[in-house]
Amino acid sequence: WVVQHAWRQYIIQKKLREQGVRGPDRSFWSGCVREITQMKMAGRQMVMEIHSHDFLERVVPHYVKWASQYGRTFVYWVGQRPRLCISDPELVKQVLSNKFGFYPKVPAGPAFMSLLGKGLVLTEGAEWARHKRVVGPAFTTDKLKSMTTTMADCAKSMLDNWQGKTEVEASKHFQELTADVISHTAFGSSYATGKEVFLAQKQLQMIVMASILRVDFPFKKYFHFLSLLTLALSAVSGRYLPTETNLRRWKLEKKMRNTLMSIIEKRLVSKETTGYGNDLLGLMMDACMSGKQGETIMTMDEIVDECKTFFFAGHETTSHLLTWSMFLLSIYPEWQEKLREEVIGECGMETPEPDKLGKLKLVTMVLFESLRLYCPVVILLRTAYKEMKLGSLTVPKGVDLTIPIAVIHHSKEFWGADVNEFNPLRFENGISKAATHPNAMLAFSIGPRACVGQNFALLEAKIVLCMILQRFSFSLSPDYKHMPIDLIALQPQRGLPVILKPFHP
Ligand code: HEM
């Protein structure tokens, strides 16, 4: 096994080197993981100036260092796996737009699998297409419009809670709000039971995050000598041994599954009288049962996994979009004013209606600029299913491809000299004209695997921002520390404390 791996690594490295692709030194077992961890740990000590949006040295220091040493396309190793970093949007487009599945996602580890299940995010090929047929219809424009009132109601209860307060930790409130929205829109009247699933998933996520941050080898200090043994042990204990963490994980997984199954079974019983319901779950169940000749398109277990996927993919990312937008509007009060004027001009002090939301051009531009500067998803990973031609490169089979979204979003080459400045007007003529390459904006990814929930997220963020602007003016608290960190998604390491003042027109 060792010889086979060593040979494979040698061949891949040789093929890439012959094409001029270079990269840092690596150890056979851990690749470049130690160096990456050290650089990231050092990055985490940095506190940035509030108006500086160039967080790459802090969040992805290894890309900055290696791109400056080896050029924009370089190779590094994570354990046994080679990762080819590509940050040219033309190459990125070729990878993400491939319709034949030649660049599938890198297989998820057991921790992510337990968080998301085999839902839309983690499936491939025919299985993915089957899921997409069921999930896609739940996100059409009409279906989204019908969710506007629910979203506004959830935002209203958060803002009622802000009433009378002079300071709030906004990121915490946004996490609760987006969880509320997804629980309501996914489960409608079964919202309270649905929220239990969400709470279990949150705890599961803590376990996953802890395992990402902790390099947990039993004999860490003898790592060099016992690396094979320790890797094998940690792989086995990570998955199968009844360690304290695994026991907690299994218990939470069971709780999530049982709760979701009970909601689904109730819907099956009430189908004859009330139908499956008009929420995301109901729409999925409807699409699922309406196959040709009554055939079932997805099993109950698959619907359970899809619900987990919505929760996970749908609430964290959107809450960070809201957090970073609020941060930016706090430090650029002139933009806060412009947006308030636009919102009040279109919607007055009323709850925003779907047709009015479409007219809020400045709000949309600010959300895009926020997604560009502080993209919640920092990198995408794919793998070459077979030897592939990519631009002038031949990518050997089995090489993983890293697409560093944050690096592309902060590249002068595509966004111009003001790349690290907050300039929403760059989106005046739409996303495809904002940069020198039409696909330089990758916050929701592109191609067949692009985010299915992007319109949901933008709608929710618009409604919430509008309602905040109608009721409050806000600025950063002196306690805020500008420390963006990538913990599954990009977020402020110490939250976002903001000072609130009631707004009266
Ligand atoms: C600001 C908010 C959001 C951002 C920045 C975001 C970003 C992304 C990105 C970059 C991907 C591609 C991941 C990859 O290829 O590895 C993705 C996929 C996905 N997102 Fe989102 N997302 C957001 C909100 C949502 C919401 C609200 C939902 C659902 C309610 C959602 C559901 C999904 C799903 C199911 C996929 C997988 C699609 C597929 O593979 O076909 N996302 N998202």
Residues whose N, C-alpha, C, O or C-beta is under 5 A from the ligand:
A	BS01	HEM	L120 V121 F310 A313 G314 T317 T318 L321 P376 V377 L380 L442 A443 F444 S445 P448 R449 A450 C451 V452 G453 Q454 F456 A457
